[in-house]
Amino acid sequence: MHSKKNFQIMWGTNFLVASTMTMIMPFLALYIDTFGDFSDAYVQKWSGLVFGATFITAFLMSPIWGRIADKYGYKPILVLNGFGIALSVLLMGFVQSVEAFFVLRLFMGVVTGFIPTSLAFISASTPKEIAGKTLGTLQMGSVAGTLFGPILGGLLADAFGFSYTFIIAAVAVSLSAVIVLFFIREDKVVKKKNAHQYSRKTVIAGILHHRLIWNVLVITALIQIGLFSVQPLLSLYVGELTNAANLAFLAGLAFSAAGVGNLMFTRAWGKFGDSYGYEKILVLLLALSVVFILPQAFVTSLWQLVVLRFLFGIAAGGLVPITTAIIRREAPVEVQGELMGYNTSARFLGNIIGPIFGGFVAGWVGISTVFVVTGALFVVALIVLTYVRKSPQQDFEEVLLEEELHMKAT
């Protein structure tokens, strides 16, 4: 078994890929502005479209990559996605129009399966009893990359210009793909003689009829809507709290505070889930998220917001590894990658809906209300999970077999 070496490699490559995926965020609007003499409204509109484009195609593709990984293994998908991301990022450095930039961001979404596939890959070779701790530790790589990516991107853009920043980023992701190609060892999964090949239709029907998995996917989407509804508005909210000249830096501080809390505690939450039960810890995390997000609507100074963002980040840090560990526990090995793909799609769906939802609420009743509505979403997720925990348990493999028989009968 090569699980320890594989884990270390995936942690490092996740850091590189996550850094690359987020490093263009600080200068996205500035880069679009270099394509022509555009109005502020035009640049803002296209910044939103270009940012969201990747999530749309990633939402559609995640289950497909998962299904392919179940059939052919995770390593080929990791390599293909790595080089695909590198190619799309490289070409972004040479585009001359916002439309071409948008198309490349769409293409990037098609191949944005590296981090979710790495989660599924490590999960598949991890014993169920330590899945939470392992996945939590692995998430630290992508969270750290997400935190440092924008800072690194801003520094590179100032030092070398936009085009060279894309080239450097493409080289970094290519390096990740090369490392995976030559140093990752994937043991062939020996399938049981009675192992089933479930159709996609059967898997979808199984998800819809399995209370826990279906509701974990709903909760995952609600969590991401809650997280992303606030993010695009944070700099404006900081502007309401302070008149300081270095507004961009202070907005970045408020944004990063949640990431730092996330990074510090994500492994610990996974470990607690392994010891005390994933559903119990998920209930606690959702409750803490409500407690820490609601007061953000009523802060009167920046330091209060930063402290609450940090505390919220601590609670939010366990949500992804815990929900992923539940999927790992429930899914038969034959469809594990595909189920991880649907879980990732639920996250991307939340990433798409969140900013639109937050913008609508902010425009209608003000930015502070977004925190209240976001807190309400976490309450809904908490109620859903409480209902599921009180319902009779179901075996997902049995549900799949029932759906298969039902489809054959009809």
C-alpha positions in Angstrom: 0.0 0.0 0.0 1.2 3.5 -0.9 -1.5 5.4 1.0 0.9 7.7 3.1 3.0 8.7 0.1 -0.1 9.2 -2.0 -1.7 11.4 0.7 1.4 13.6 1.0 1.5 14.1 -2.7 -2.2 14.9 -3.0 -1.9 17.4 -0.2 0.8 19.3 -2.0 -0.8 19.1 -5.4 -4.1 20.3 -4.0 -2.3 23.3 -2.5 -0.8 24.1 -5.9 -4.1 23.6 -7.9 -6.2 25.6 -5.3 -3.7 28.4 -5.4 -3.8 28.6 -9.2 -7.6 28.4 -9.3 -7.9 31.4 -6.9 -4.9 33.6 -7.9 -6.7 35.5 -10.6 -9.5 36.7 -8.2 -7.7 39.9 -7.1 -7.2 41.1 -10.7 -10.1 39.5 -12.6 -11.9 42.9 -13.2 -8.6 44.6 -14.0 -7.7 42.0 -16.5 -11.0 42.3 -18.3 -10.6 46.1 -18.4 -7.4 45.7 -20.5 -9.4 44.2 -23.4 -10.9 47.5 -24.3 -12.4 50.8 -23.2 -15.3 49.6 -21.2 -17.7 51.1 -18.7 -17.6 50.1 -15.0 -21.0 48.4 -15.3 -19.8 46.3 -18.3 -16.6 45.2 -16.4 -18.6 44.3 -13.3 -21.2 42.3 -15.3 -18.5 40.3 -17.1 -16.5 39.8 -14.0 -19.5 38.0 -12.4 -20.1 36.0 -15.6 -16.5 35.0 -16.0 -16.2 34.1 -12.3 -19.3 31.9 -12.3 -18.7 30.2 -15.7 -16.3 27.6 -14.2 -18.8 26.6 -11.6 -21.6 25.9 -14.2 -19.6 23.4 -16.3 -18.0 21.9 -13.1 -21.5 21.3 -11.7 -22.4 19.4 -14.9 -19.1 17.4 -15.2 -18.4 16.3 -11.6 -20.6 13.2 -11.6 -19.3 12.2 -15.0 -15.7 12.4 -13.9 -16.7 10.4 -10.8 -18.3 7.7 -12.9 -15.3 7.5 -15.2 -13.0 7.2 -12.2 -15.1 4.3 -10.8 -14.5 2.5 -14.1 -10.9 3.4 -15.0 -9.3 4.6 -11.8 -8.6 8.0 -10.2 -5.1 8.6 -11.4 -5.9 9.0 -15.1 -8.6 11.6 -14.2 -6.2 13.5 -11.9 -3.6 13.7 -14.7 -6.1 14.6 -17.4 -7.7 17.3 -15.2 -4.3 18.7 -14.1 -3.1 19.2 -17.7 -6.6 20.5 -18.7 -6.5 23.2 -16.0 -2.9 24.1 -17.0 -3.9 24.4 -20.7 -6.9 26.6 -20.0 -5.0 28.9 -17.6 -2.1 29.2 -20.1 -4.5 30.3 -22.9 -6.1 32.8 -20.6 -2.8 34.7 -20.6 -3.1 35.3 -24.4 -6.8 36.1 -24.9 -7.8 39.4 -26.5 -11.5 39.5 -25.8 -13.8 39.0 -22.8 -15.8 36.5 -24.8 -12.8 34.3 -25.3 -11.9 34.6 -21.6 -15.4 33.5 -20.7 -15.2 30.4 -23.0 -11.9 29.4 -21.5 -13.4 29.7 -18.0 -16.2 27.4 -19.2 -13.6 24.9 -20.4 -11.7 25.2 -17.1 -14.9 24.1 -15.4 -15.0 21.0 -17.6 -11.6 19.9 -16.2 -12.0 21.2 -12.7 -12.2 17.7 -11.2 -8.8 17.6 -9.7 -9.5 18.5 -6.1 -12.8 16.5 -5.8 -11.2 13.5 -7.5 -8.3 13.7 -5.1 -10.8 13.6 -2.2 -12.5 10.5 -3.7 -9.1 8.9 -4.4 -7.8 9.3 -0.9 -11.2 8.5 0.6 -11.4 5.2 -1.4 -8.1 4.0 0.2 -8.9 5.3 3.7 -10.5 3.1 6.4 -14.0 4.3 7.3 -13.1 4.8 10.9 -10.5 7.5 10.2 -12.1 9.0 7.1 -13.1 12.3 8.8 -9.6 13.0 10.1 -7.9 12.1 6.8 -10.3 14.1 4.6 -10.1 17.0 7.0 -6.3 17.0 6.8 -6.4 16.7 3.0 -8.8 19.7 2.9 -6.2 21.8 4.6 -4.1 21.6 1.4 -6.9 23.1 -0.8 -8.0 25.6 2.0 -4.3 26.8 2.4 -4.1 27.2 -1.4 -7.3 29.1 -1.5 -6.0 31.5 1.2 -2.6 32.1 -0.3 -3.6 32.0 -4.0 -5.2 35.5 -4.2 -2.2 37.0 -2.3 0.3 35.2 -4.6 -1.7 36.2 -7.7 -1.7 39.9 -6.7 2.0 39.9 -6.0 2.8 38.1 -9.3 0.5 40.4 -11.3 2.2 43.5 -9.8 5.7 42.0 -10.4 5.4 40.4 -13.8 2.0 41.5 -15.3 -1.2 39.6 -16.0 -0.1 37.4 -18.9 3.0 36.1 -17.1 1.0 35.4 -14.0 -1.2 33.0 -16.1 1.9 31.4 -17.5 3.5 30.9 -14.1 0.2 29.4 -12.8 -0.1 27.0 -15.8 3.5 25.8 -15.1 2.6 25.2 -11.4 -0.5 23.1 -12.3 1.4 21.2 -15.0 4.0 20.3 -12.3 1.2 18.9 -10.2 0.0 16.8 -13.0 3.5 15.5 -13.7 4.0 14.7 -10.0 0.8 12.7 -10.0 1.7 10.9 -13.3 5.1 9.7 -12.0 4.8 9.4 -8.3 1.2 8.4 -7.4 0.6 4.7 -7.1 -3.0 3.5 -7.5 -3.7 -0.1 -6.5 -6.1 -1.8 -8.7 -9.5 -2.4 -7.0 -10.3 -6.1 -7.3 -14.0 -6.2 -7.9 -16.1 -8.9 -6.3 -17.5 -11.5 -8.6 -21.0 -10.4 -7.6 -20.2 -6.7 -8.0 -22.9 -4.7 -9.8 -22.5 -2.3 -12.7 -25.2 0.2 -11.8 -26.5 2.5 -14.6 -26.4 6.2 -14.0 -30.2 6.2 -13.9 -30.2 3.6 -11.1 -27.6 5.6 -9.1 -29.7 8.8 -9.4 -32.9 7.0 -8.4 -31.0 5.4 -5.5 -29.8 8.9 -4.3 -33.4 10.2 -4.4 -34.7 7.3 -2.4 -32.0 7.2 0.2 -32.9 9.7 2.9 -29.5 10.3 4.3 -27.5 10.7 1.1 -30.2 12.8 -0.6 -30.4 15.1 2.4 -26.6 15.3 2.8 -26.5 16.6 -0.9 -29.2 19.2 -0.1 -27.3 20.2 3.1 -24.1 20.5 1.1 -25.8 22.9 -1.4 -27.4 24.9 1.4 -24.0 25.2 3.1 -22.3 26.5 -0.1 -25.2 29.0 -0.8 -24.7 30.3 2.7 -20.9 30.6 2.3 -21.0 32.2 -1.1 -24.0 34.5 -0.6 -21.9 36.8 1.6 -18.4 36.6 -0.1 -19.0 39.0 -3.1 -20.6 41.6 -0.7 -17.9 41.5 2.0 -15.8 44.4 0.7 -19.0 46.6 0.5 -20.0 45.6 4.0 -16.5 46.5 5.3 -16.8 49.8 3.5 -20.0 50.5 5.6 -18.1 49.8 8.8 -15.0 51.8 8.2 -13.8 54.9 6.3 -10.1 53.7 6.2 -8.1 54.3 3.0 -6.8 50.7 2.8 -10.2 49.3 2.2 -9.1 46.5 -0.1 -6.6 45.2 2.5 -9.2 45.3 5.3 -11.8 43.5 3.1 -9.1 40.8 2.4 -8.5 40.6 6.2 -12.2 40.0 6.8 -12.4 37.5 4.0 -9.2 35.6 5.1 -10.3 35.4 8.8 -12.8 32.7 8.0 -10.2 30.8 5.9 -7.7 30.9 8.8 -10.3 29.5 11.2 -11.2 26.9 8.7 -7.6 25.9 8.2 -6.9 25.6 11.9 -9.8 23.3 12.8 -10.8 21.3 9.7 -8.6 18.3 10.8 -9.9 18.4 14.4 -13.5 18.3 13.3 -12.9 15.3 11.0 -11.3 13.5 14.0 -14.2 14.4 16.2 -16.5 13.0 13.5 -14.6 9.7 13.5 -14.8 9.4 17.3 -18.4 10.6 18.1 -20.3 10.1 14.8 -20.5 12.3 11.7 -24.1 13.2 12.1 -23.7 14.4 15.7 -20.7 16.6 14.8 -22.5 17.9 11.7 -25.5 19.0 13.9 -23.0 20.8 16.2 -21.3 22.5 13.3 -24.5 23.7 11.7 -25.7 25.1 15.1 -22.4 26.8 15.7 -22.5 28.3 12.1 -25.9 29.9 13.0 -24.6 31.2 16.3 -21.5 32.9 14.6 -23.1 34.1 11.4 -26.3 35.9 12.7 -24.4 38.5 14.9 -22.4 39.5 11.8 -25.6 41.4 10.7 -25.5 43.6 13.8 -21.7 44.5 14.1 -20.8 48.1 14.6 -17.0 47.9 14.0 -14.6 46.0 11.7 -12.9 44.1 14.5 -16.2 42.6 15.6 -16.8 41.3 12.0 -13.3 39.9 11.8 -13.6 38.0 15.1 -17.0 36.6 14.1 -15.7 35.6 10.6 -12.8 33.8 12.3 -15.2 31.9 14.6 -17.6 31.1 11.7 -14.6 29.8 9.8 -13.8 27.4 12.7 -17.3 25.9 12.5 -17.4 25.9 8.7 -14.1 24.1 8.5 -15.6 20.8 9.4 -18.6 20.8 7.1 -16.9 19.5 3.9 -14.8 16.7 5.5 -17.8 15.5 7.6 -20.3 15.5 4.7 -17.7 13.8 2.5 -17.0 11.2 5.2 -20.7 10.4 5.4 -20.8 9.7 1.6 -17.6 7.6 2.0 -19.3 5.5 4.7 -22.6 5.0 2.9 -21.4 4.4 -0.8 -20.5 1.0 -2.1 -17.1 0.9 -3.8 -18.6 0.4 -7.3 -20.2 3.9 -7.2 -18.1 5.8 -4.7 -16.5 8.1 -7.2 -19.8 8.9 -8.9 -21.4 9.7 -5.5 -18.5 11.9 -4.6 -19.1 13.6 -8.0 -22.8 14.3 -7.1 -21.7 15.7 -3.7 -19.2 18.0 -5.5 -22.0 19.0 -8.0 -24.1 20.0 -5.0 -21.3 22.2 -3.8 -20.8 23.8 -7.2 -24.6 24.4 -7.4 -24.4 26.3 -4.1 -21.4 28.3 -5.5 -23.6 29.4 -8.5 -26.8 30.2 -6.5 -25.0 31.8 -3.5 -23.7 35.1 -5.1 -26.9 35.6 -7.1 -29.1 34.9 -4.0 -26.9 37.2 -1.8 -26.9 40.0 -4.4 -30.7 39.8 -4.7 -31.2 40.0 -0.9 -28.7 42.8 -0.5 -30.3 44.8 -3.3 -33.8 44.3 -1.9 -33.3 44.8 1.9 -29.5 45.6 2.5 -26.3 43.7 3.0 -26.7 43.1 6.7 -29.9 41.1 6.0 -27.9 38.6 3.9 -26.3 37.4 7.1 -29.7 36.8 8.7 -31.0 34.9 5.6 -27.8 32.9 5.4 -28.2 32.0 9.1 -31.8 30.9 8.2 -30.4 28.5 5.5 -28.2 26.8 8.1 -31.2 26.5 10.4 -33.1 24.8 7.5 -30.1 22.4 7.0 -30.1 21.7 10.7 -33.8 20.8 10.7 -33.4 18.6 7.6 -30.5 16.7 9.3 -32.5 16.3 12.6 -35.4 14.8 10.6 -33.1 12.3 8.9 -31.4 11.2 12.1 -34.8 10.3 13.5 -35.8 8.3 10.4 -35.1 4.6 10.0 -31.6 3.8 8.6 -31.3 2.6 5.0 -28.5 0.6 3.3 -27.6 2.4 0.1 -26.6 -0.9 -1.7 -30.0 -2.4 -0.9 -31.7 0.8 -2.2 -29.7 0.5 -5.4 -30.7 -3.1 -5.9 -34.4 -2.3 -5.3 -34.2 0.5 -7.9 -32.5 -1.8 -10.4 -35.3 -4.4 -9.9 -38.0 -1.8 -10.2 -36.5 -0.4 -13.4 -36.3 -3.9 -14.9 -39.9 -4.6 -13.9 -41.1 -1.4 -15.6 
